[in-house]
Amino acid sequence: MKLFQKLIAAPAIISLASGFAVNAAEINSKDLSDYSNSNNLVSLGDFKSDTLFPGDWAYDSLKDLTNSPKFNGNSVTRLEAAAELNNLIAGGEGLMNGAQIDRLSDELGSELAIMKGRVDGLEARVNGIEAGGFSDTTTMSGTAGFLIGAESLDGNANEAVMAEYFFEIDLNTSFTGEDNLNIEIETGNHSGAGVGKDKEGLDWGSSGVSNGLTGENAANLPDVLAISDVNYTFPVGNWKVAVGDSMDASKTWPNACAMNNIVDNLGDCGAANSVDLSGDVSLSAATGFGDGWELGLGVSSESGSTGLFNKESSDSYGFAVGYETDTYGFTAAYSDKDSYSYAGLTAFYSPESIPTTFSGGFEFGTPETETSTVKDKSQWAFGISSEVGEGTLSFNLGTNGAIAENAADELAYDLSYEYPINDSMSVTPFIYIVEESSASKDDAVGIGASVMFSF
């Protein structure tokens, strides 16, 4: 057998050299076991027995060329010797002594041929199994969560203990190795504990799938598992581009915010309308231009009977510029959406000397036309997250969403401790307060805990 032929055959039988590194349970392990343990499959030629012992020229030659423990004074079969020889050929070590490799290959040529034939058959059978299986470029991940909480709102008039759940599946498929098709499927049953309310909403879970109707017939349908997002990300030169339905137009943007907030209106470090553009039918793109700098652009339009990007449709667009290092970063963003334009800034800082991260930001909103009821508005938020024990303790405060310039401030506060039970499960007890500016109403106070599972 010529050296070139040996190198061609080597990859096909390399699995045998390492002890049949295949899923034998699916490809008839008994046949393989019978074959690998048999010593009488081929003629033994000039050998006195069906094994190689110390002192045989083939045994000593292989010992000289490899450090395999098989040749540490133990007897080996001819098939095992052929497997070790294949290891040498595949690794190129045989070039150290071409004459020995040639002689061994001629002597064990029958075993090498049988191994190659067997592995070719196994590969054909495995290919048949894979052809009817799940795409090997598709991965699935999921999240499930349960929350129980109670809130006191307007004194004792709205006290209740509520239980909720959330479930999401993410499917990601790559077709070129540089792209990604993402499909998100989710459901939930937001029903209380502040979740889903305009003023006391929690940054948690899902309220179900919209039925697509408007007016008095509009509703979310809990417990209905449905597609919530479909988007495709791909490279265009130095740009990362994403397009999709129900996709955030700032999907690819930088966002230097590391807050672990509980109250939804404290999200995105108080700049939820600028650094987080949201959207429906959207295009998002980002590129880095060296030394930690990144630029993001986005545009979105509501899908509906009025069409996209016309006078009747609701459209938005924006951009963000960000800079990040391992210890600090910031993002400045601008967006134009609905009847307001927004400018915001977020930042974080993680000192190397302490396991703590500081995050914060602010945002200003300017209406296209200012009236007695439509005024400039602003919001801000600040948070601290620190490792305490095995978990993370977080405290956040800020305005409860955007506050008009002629309105009294309403602040929100939340405190939580995320404790990892293991790599895939965590529990987070929390408490929050949302101020009420009206003298006739009490502040909202909530307490609860959530459990999250990832898989």
C-alpha positions in Angstrom: 0.0 0.0 0.0 1.5 3.3 -1.1 1.9 6.1 1.4 -0.6 8.4 -0.5 -3.2 5.6 -0.4 -2.6 5.2 3.4 -3.2 8.9 4.0 -6.4 8.8 2.0 -7.7 5.8 3.9 -6.6 7.1 7.3 -9.5 9.5 8.0 -12.1 6.9 7.3 -10.8 4.5 9.9 -9.5 6.9 12.5 -12.5 6.1 14.7 -11.4 2.5 15.0 -8.0 3.6 16.2 -9.5 5.4 19.2 -11.8 2.6 20.2 -14.7 2.9 17.8 -15.6 6.6 18.6 -19.1 6.4 17.1 -22.5 5.9 18.5 -22.5 2.2 18.5 -25.9 2.0 20.2 -27.5 3.2 16.9 -25.4 1.2 14.4 -25.5 -2.4 15.6 -22.9 -2.5 18.4 -23.0 -6.4 18.5 -21.7 -6.7 14.9 -18.9 -4.2 15.7 -18.0 -5.9 18.9 -17.9 -9.4 17.4 -15.7 -8.0 14.6 -13.3 -6.1 16.8 -12.8 -9.0 19.3 -12.2 -11.6 16.6 -8.6 -12.7 15.9 -9.4 -15.1 13.0 -10.8 -12.8 10.4 -7.6 -12.8 8.2 -4.7 -15.0 7.5 -2.0 -14.7 10.0 0.8 -15.0 7.5 4.2 -15.6 9.0 3.1 -15.1 12.6 3.1 -18.1 14.9 -0.1 -17.1 16.7 -3.1 -14.7 16.4 -1.5 -12.1 18.6 1.6 -10.0 18.6 4.0 -10.4 21.5 7.1 -8.4 22.6 10.0 -9.7 20.4 8.0 -9.9 17.2 9.4 -7.6 14.6 6.0 -5.9 14.0 5.4 -5.4 17.7 8.9 -3.9 18.2 8.6 -1.7 15.1 5.3 -0.2 16.3 6.7 0.2 19.8 9.6 2.2 18.3 7.2 4.5 16.5 4.5 5.1 19.1 4.1 5.6 22.8 0.9 3.7 22.9 0.2 1.9 26.2 -0.9 -1.1 24.0 2.8 -1.8 23.4 3.9 -1.5 27.0 4.8 -5.2 27.3 1.2 -6.4 26.5 0.2 -8.7 23.7 -2.0 -7.2 21.0 -4.1 -8.6 18.2 -3.3 -7.9 14.5 -6.4 -5.7 14.3 -5.3 -3.6 17.3 -1.9 -3.3 15.7 -3.5 -2.1 12.4 -5.4 0.5 14.4 -2.2 1.8 16.0 -0.5 1.8 12.6 -3.4 3.9 11.2 -2.8 6.4 14.1 0.8 6.8 12.9 -0.2 7.3 9.3 -3.0 9.8 10.1 -0.6 11.8 12.4 2.2 11.8 9.9 4.5 10.3 12.5 5.3 7.4 10.1 7.4 9.7 8.0 10.0 9.3 10.8 10.8 5.8 9.4 9.3 5.2 6.0 10.8 1.7 5.6 9.2 0.5 8.9 5.8 2.0 7.9 5.9 0.4 4.4 6.7 -3.0 5.8 4.0 -2.8 8.5 1.4 -1.6 6.1 2.1 -4.5 3.7 2.0 -7.0 6.6 -1.3 -5.6 8.0 -2.8 -4.5 4.7 -5.7 -7.0 5.0 -6.7 -5.6 8.4 -6.5 -2.0 7.2 -8.7 -2.9 4.2 -11.3 -4.7 6.4 -11.4 -1.7 8.8 -11.9 0.7 5.9 -14.7 -1.4 4.5 -16.5 -1.7 7.8 -16.2 2.1 8.5 -17.5 3.0 5.0 -20.5 0.9 5.7 -21.1 2.5 9.1 -20.8 6.0 7.5 -23.4 5.1 4.9 -25.8 3.9 7.6 -25.2 7.0 9.8 -25.8 9.3 6.8 -29.1 7.6 6.3 -30.1 8.2 9.9 -29.0 11.9 9.8 -30.9 12.5 6.5 -34.2 11.9 8.3 -33.2 13.8 11.5 -33.2 17.3 12.8 -31.0 19.8 11.1 -27.5 19.7 12.6 -27.3 23.5 12.2 -30.4 24.2 14.3 -30.2 24.7 18.1 -33.1 25.1 20.5 -33.0 26.9 23.8 -35.9 27.6 26.1 -36.9 29.5 29.2 -39.7 28.8 31.6 -40.6 31.0 34.7 -43.1 31.1 37.5 -43.9 34.2 39.6 -46.0 34.7 42.7 -46.5 38.1 44.1 -48.8 40.5 46.0 -49.4 44.2 45.5 -51.1 46.8 47.6 -52.5 49.6 45.5 -54.9 52.3 46.7 -54.9 51.1 50.3 -56.7 47.8 50.8 -58.9 48.2 47.8 -56.7 46.2 45.4 -54.7 43.7 47.5 -54.3 40.3 45.9 -51.8 37.4 45.6 -51.3 36.4 42.0 -49.5 33.5 40.3 -48.2 33.7 36.8 -46.1 31.8 34.3 -44.0 32.4 31.2 -42.6 30.0 28.6 -40.4 30.7 25.6 -38.6 28.6 22.9 -35.8 30.0 20.7 -34.9 28.2 17.5 -31.7 29.3 15.8 -30.5 28.0 12.4 -27.4 28.9 10.5 -27.2 28.3 6.7 -23.7 29.7 5.9 -22.0 29.7 9.3 -22.2 33.5 9.5 -26.0 34.0 9.4 -28.8 33.1 11.8 -32.5 32.5 11.4 -34.2 33.1 14.8 -37.8 32.0 15.6 -39.2 32.8 19.0 -42.3 31.0 20.3 -43.8 32.1 23.6 -46.9 32.2 25.8 -47.8 33.5 29.3 -50.7 34.4 31.5 -49.9 37.9 33.0 -52.9 38.5 35.3 -51.8 40.6 38.2 -49.1 41.4 40.8 -48.4 44.6 38.9 -47.6 42.7 35.6 -49.0 44.3 32.5 -50.3 47.5 34.3 -49.3 50.9 32.9 -47.8 52.2 36.2 -46.8 49.1 38.2 -45.8 46.7 35.4 -43.0 44.3 36.1 -40.2 43.5 33.7 -41.1 39.9 33.5 -42.7 37.3 31.2 -45.4 37.7 28.6 -49.1 38.7 28.7 -50.0 36.2 25.9 -50.5 36.6 22.2 -52.5 39.4 20.8 -55.6 38.5 18.8 -54.8 41.2 16.2 -58.0 43.1 16.8 -58.5 46.7 17.9 -60.9 48.6 20.1 -63.2 46.8 22.5 -62.5 43.5 20.8 -58.8 43.7 21.4 -57.3 41.2 23.9 -54.3 39.0 24.6 -54.9 35.3 24.6 -53.1 33.6 27.5 -52.0 30.0 27.4 -51.8 30.1 23.6 -48.3 29.1 22.3 -47.6 31.2 19.2 -44.7 32.7 17.2 -43.8 36.0 18.7 -40.8 36.9 16.6 -39.2 35.8 13.3 -35.9 37.5 12.2 -32.9 36.8 10.1 -29.4 38.1 10.8 -26.6 38.1 8.2 -23.4 40.0 7.4 -23.0 42.6 4.7 -19.4 43.6 4.5 -18.5 44.9 7.9 -22.1 45.3 8.9 -24.4 42.9 10.8 -27.9 43.2 9.4 -31.1 41.9 10.8 -34.6 41.9 9.2 -37.8 40.5 10.7 -41.4 40.7 11.8 -42.2 41.7 15.4 -38.5 42.5 15.7 -36.9 45.3 17.7 -35.4 47.8 15.2 -32.5 48.2 17.7 -31.8 44.5 17.8 -28.2 44.9 16.7 -27.4 48.1 18.4 -25.0 48.7 21.2 -26.6 49.4 24.6 -24.3 50.0 27.6 -26.9 49.2 30.3 -26.4 46.5 32.9 -29.4 47.1 35.2 -31.2 44.1 36.7 -34.5 45.9 37.2 -37.8 44.6 38.4 -40.1 47.5 37.6 -40.6 47.6 33.8 -40.4 51.4 33.6 -36.9 51.4 35.0 -35.7 49.3 32.0 -32.9 50.3 29.6 -31.5 52.6 32.2 -34.3 55.1 31.8 -33.8 55.4 28.0 -36.3 52.9 26.8 -37.6 55.0 23.8 -34.2 55.8 22.3 -31.6 53.0 22.9 -34.5 50.5 22.6 -36.4 51.5 19.4 -38.9 48.5 19.5 -40.8 48.0 16.3 -42.8 45.6 14.1 -41.6 45.0 10.6 -38.0 46.2 11.1 -34.5 46.4 9.7 -31.6 46.8 12.1 -27.9 47.1 11.3 -24.7 47.7 13.2 -21.0 47.9 12.6 -17.8 48.3 14.7 -15.2 50.7 13.7 -12.3 49.8 15.9 -11.2 50.3 19.5 -14.5 49.4 21.1 -16.7 51.8 19.0 -19.9 50.7 17.4 -22.7 52.3 15.3 -26.3 51.0 15.0 -29.1 52.1 12.6 -32.7 51.0 12.6 -36.1 51.6 10.9 -39.5 50.0 11.6 -43.1 50.2 10.5 -46.3 48.8 11.8 -47.8 45.9 9.9 -51.4 46.5 9.1 -54.1 47.5 6.6 -52.5 50.9 6.0 -49.3 49.4 4.6 -45.7 50.2 5.4 -43.8 53.5 5.3 -46.6 55.7 4.1 -48.5 58.7 5.4 -51.0 56.5 7.3 -48.6 54.1 8.8 -46.8 54.4 12.1 -43.1 54.4 11.4 -40.0 54.9 13.5 -36.3 55.2 12.9 -33.1 55.9 14.9 -29.4 55.4 15.5 -27.0 54.7 18.3 -23.3 55.2 18.9 -21.6 53.2 21.6 -18.2 52.6 23.2 -17.4 49.7 25.5 -14.4 48.2 27.4 -14.3 45.4 30.0 -14.9 47.9 32.8 -17.0 50.7 31.4 -19.1 51.8 28.4 -21.7 54.2 27.2 -24.3 54.5 24.4 -25.9 57.7 22.9 -29.0 57.2 20.9 -31.6 59.1 19.0 -35.0 58.0 17.7 -38.1 59.4 16.0 -41.2 57.4 16.8 -44.9 58.2 16.8 -45.3 61.9 17.6 -42.1 62.3 19.7 -38.4 62.3 19.1 -36.1 61.0 21.8 -32.4 61.5 22.8 -30.9 59.3 25.4 -27.7 58.2 27.0 -26.9 55.0 29.0 -23.6 53.9 30.7 -22.2 51.3 33.0 -19.0 51.0 35.2 -17.6 47.9 36.7 -14.5 48.6 38.9 -11.9 45.9 38.9 -11.4 46.3 42.6 -15.0 45.3 43.7 -17.6 42.9 42.2 -20.1 45.7 41.6 -21.6 47.3 38.5 -23.1 50.8 38.4 -25.6 51.5 35.6 -27.7 54.6 34.7 -29.1 56.7 32.0 -31.5 59.5 31.0 -33.7 60.4 28.1 -35.5 63.5 26.8 -38.6 63.4 24.6 -39.7 66.3 22.4 -43.2 66.3 20.7 -43.5 67.2 17.1 -46.2 69.8 18.0 -46.4 71.0 21.6 -49.8 71.7 23.0 -51.3 72.2 26.4 -51.5 68.5 27.0 -48.5 67.4 24.9 -45.3 68.5 26.6 -41.6 67.8 26.6 -41.0 64.8 28.9 -38.0 63.1 30.5 -37.0 60.1 32.5 -33.9 58.7 34.2 -32.8 55.6 36.2 -29.8 54.4 38.2 -28.9 51.0 39.5 -26.3 49.0 41.5 -25.7 45.3 41.2 -23.2 43.5 43.4 -22.2 39.9 44.0 -23.3 38.9 47.5 -22.6 35.4 48.5 -23.4 33.1 45.5 -26.0 35.5 44.1 -26.5 39.0 42.8 -28.1 41.8 44.9 -29.6 44.7 42.8 -31.1 48.0 43.8 -32.6 50.4 41.2 -34.4 53.7 41.3 -35.6 56.3 38.8 -38.7 58.0 37.4 -41.6 55.7 36.7 -41.4 56.1 33.0 -41.4 59.4 31.1 -42.7 62.4 33.1 -44.1 65.4 31.4 -42.5 68.7 32.3 -45.7 70.1 33.8 -46.3 66.9 35.9 -45.1 65.9 39.3 -42.4 63.3 39.4 -43.3 59.7 40.3 -40.4 57.6 41.3 -40.0 53.8 41.4 -37.7 51.7 43.5 -37.0 48.0 43.4 -34.7 45.6 45.3 -34.0 42.0 44.3 -31.6 39.1 45.0 -31.0 36.6 42.2 -29.7 33.3 43.6 -28.5 30.6 41.2 -29.6 27.2 42.4 -27.6 25.7 39.5 -26.4 26.6 36.0 -30.0 26.3 34.6 -32.2 27.4 37.5 -32.4 30.6 39.6 -34.8 32.1 42.2 -35.3 35.8 42.6 -37.2 37.3 45.6 -38.0 41.0 45.1 -39.8 44.1 46.5 -40.8 47.3 44.8 -42.4 50.7 45.4 -44.0 52.9 42.8 -44.9 56.4 44.0 -48.3 57.9 43.3 -48.3 61.7 42.8 -52.0 62.0 43.5 -52.7 62.9 47.1 -55.8 60.8 47.0 -54.0 57.6 46.2 -51.4 55.5 48.1 -48.1 54.4 46.7 -48.1 50.9 45.1 -46.0 48.4 47.1 -45.3 44.9 45.8 -43.4 41.8 47.0 -42.9 38.5 45.4 -40.5 35.9 43.9 -39.8 34.3 40.6 -38.2 31.1 39.6 -36.6 30.8 36.1 -35.5 27.7 34.3 -33.2 27.7 31.2 -32.6 24.7 28.9 
